[in-house]
Amino acid sequence: MTTRTTTPNPLADPPIPVQAKLAAAWTSFLFLYVYVDILAFYKPGTVSDILVGVVWQFDITQTWALTALSLLAIPIVMVMLSMALPARANRITNLVVASIQVPFAAFNAVGQVGKSWMYFYVVGVTLELLLLAFILRSAWTWPRTAPSATMPAMPTSRAAERAQQRT
């Protein structure tokens, strides 16, 4: 005779608010975004090009730096907005910004096809795209609240509306 013992799971799995999931995903995206660029400094010739004022065939100017800062500020600000915006604005903002970031990230990978560090960039961009897909899915499937018991249900037809007015 065998007896089965079941050990209850001592760990709770509390629900995580959508805002926290989005902020964590944007933070992860931001780390990948930055570290791909930082690790690219180890690519032979990169630092010497930077020292003479060139990055990816672009002259290092104030305009270049302002553009780079602006692009980097997007995921930085999205971390805060994901926690601070009300649900509806939060959902829309995350859907729009992540949708815009997808082609931008993909473009970075396409630009590396056939180059010496292609696999490095493709892996980095693939991870970024997976995080953006998570952000889009989380924002798209944002839970809806059930109608409040204190609010009357919306009539579904004119006849139902008239019947409700008579009572």
Buried (B, 14 or more C-beta within 10 A) or exposed (E): EEEEEEEEEEEEEEEEEBBEBBBBBBBBBBEBBEEBBEEBEEBEEBEEBEEEEBBEEEEBEEEBEEEBEEEBEBBBEBBEBBBEBEBEEBBEBBBEBBEEBBEEBBEBBEEBEEEEBEEBBBEBBBBBBBBBEBBBEBBEEBEEEEEEEEEEEEEEEEEEEEEEEEE
